[in-house]
Amino acid sequence: MIRAHLPRVSGTFLGSLAPLPERLCPNVEDCLGSGTLLLERAGIETARLDVECLLAHVLASTRWQVILEPRRRLRQVEFGRYLALLLRRERREPLAYVLGTREFWSLPLAVSSGVLIPRPETETLVEASLAILRRAPPQPLRRSPAPTPTPWVPGGPAPSPQPPVILDLCTGTGAVAVALARELPAARIIATDISRRAIRVARANAERHGVADRVTFLRGDLWRALDGHAPADGVDLIVSNPPYIPSGTLATLMPEVQWEPRRALDGGRDGLQFHREIIAGAPQHLRPGGCLLLEIGADQAAAVRGLLATTTAFEVPRVFQDLAGRDRVVVARRHPS
Ligand SMILES: C[S@@+](CC[C@H](N)C(=O)[O-])C[C@H]1O[C@@H](n2cnc3c(N)ncnc32)[C@H](O)[C@@H]1O
């Protein structure tokens, strides 16, 4: 059905979203075929997958169920909604914004325009944090506690008798904070962001996943968010995925990225403006033996090591790779005394 109208797709039929009589609404197979073609023409490499996700969303179903029912005819209201979503995606709006959700650490998270969509590589930050707190060597990504922890950081962080206190700077949707809170049932987490909208979304995600009572959200400009709220004894971990794209390369990124808030991406001239500020302030907020974990761009490890070396507060840092084998997280431990 959509295919029949594709030659004049955006201008007329899809553009006007004129409601079709119920009996003329296409079935799943037609929607998948025509929708895929439309998105391919828009240059979207994941066209088929995206269309399956859109249909599953509209039909309140799973991708697999959708595929297994090719002859299912869409109702008028379903077809209308499908077309509306398809057109948004055709304009290269990120799938996560169109659907309003993105999975991170196997947790469905709400996302909305104005808030960065969590990326799979940021799970490395969660993985490394858990490895440190559980004193286990980092394993390939897994979602349950390590069964037999063994030391991995030489002289690892001094065990604390208290439940860990973690600071997540630049929390965005709260992806890292919520994942850590879910994995560490006793941990207390402070999550900050400069964006009011991000804090609202992050709080909603914490509520959705039942951890809101252990996550404190603070809005403010980097360290200033902590004014009057910093734990007196410091925190055990500081984690952050700050903006780290060099300003000059932002315009060269995929069309989808241009929909995301510039403030969430722009790391200044060399991409390291936030890393500099975080490293400068971290010793004051970390307890002795605590660790700072910073997400980095794949080519920023040496530069961030260099920034860490400008202070005597930290031991020699370590770098963790993401699942693609790229440098992704720098870990620096504050000297124990
Ligand atoms: C790269 S995003 C990371 C979001 C989230 N932690 C994640 O991994 O999906 C960076 C976040 O930093 C926030 N941010 C930008 N400038 C900031 C500032 N000066 N102080 C605090 N947060 C800031 C943005 O609003 C955005 O949510």
The ligand as a MOL file (V3000), in Angstrom:
LIG
                    3D

  0  0  0     0  0            999 V3000
M  V30 BEGIN CTAB
M  V30 COUNTS 27 29 0 0 0
M  V30 BEGIN ATOM
M  V30 1 C 27.5770 13.0350 26.8190 0
M  V30 2 S 26.1160 13.4360 27.7470 0 CHG=1
M  V30 3 C 26.1050 12.0520 28.8620 0
M  V30 4 C 24.7570 11.7000 29.3950 0
M  V30 5 C 24.7160 10.3830 30.1580 0
M  V30 6 N 25.6560 10.3590 31.2680 0
M  V30 7 C 24.9680 9.2100 29.2400 0
M  V30 8 O 26.0520 8.6160 29.3350 0
M  V30 9 O 24.1050 8.8630 28.4420 0 CHG=-1
M  V30 10 C 26.7040 14.7800 28.6950 0
M  V30 11 C 25.7270 15.4260 29.6650 0
M  V30 12 O 26.4140 16.5160 30.2740 0
M  V30 13 C 25.4990 17.5360 30.5260 0
M  V30 14 N 26.2520 18.7860 30.6740 0
M  V30 15 C 26.7280 19.5900 29.7110 0
M  V30 16 N 27.3670 20.6430 30.2430 0
M  V30 17 C 27.3040 20.4840 31.5870 0
M  V30 18 C 27.7840 21.2530 32.6880 0
M  V30 19 N 28.4710 22.3800 32.4980 0
M  V30 20 N 27.5200 20.8090 33.9230 0
M  V30 21 C 26.8280 19.6600 34.1190 0
M  V30 22 N 26.3510 18.9000 33.1230 0
M  V30 23 C 26.5850 19.3070 31.8620 0
M  V30 24 C 24.5560 17.4990 29.3540 0
M  V30 25 O 23.3270 18.1150 29.6770 0
M  V30 26 C 24.4570 15.9990 29.0880 0
M  V30 27 O 23.3470 15.4610 29.7420 0
M  V30 END ATOM
M  V30 BEGIN BOND
M  V30 1 1 1 2
M  V30 2 1 2 3
M  V30 3 1 2 10
M  V30 4 1 3 4
M  V30 5 1 4 5
M  V30 6 1 5 6
M  V30 7 1 5 7
M  V30 8 2 7 8
M  V30 9 1 7 9
M  V30 10 1 10 11
M  V30 11 1 11 12
M  V30 12 1 11 26
M  V30 13 1 12 13
M  V30 14 1 13 14
M  V30 15 1 13 24
M  V30 16 1 14 15
M  V30 17 1 14 23
M  V30 18 2 15 16
M  V30 19 1 16 17
M  V30 20 1 17 18
M  V30 21 2 17 23
M  V30 22 1 18 19
M  V30 23 2 18 20
M  V30 24 1 20 21
M  V30 25 2 21 22
M  V30 26 1 22 23
M  V30 27 1 24 25
M  V30 28 1 24 26
M  V30 29 1 26 27
M  V30 END BOND
M  V30 END CTAB
M  END
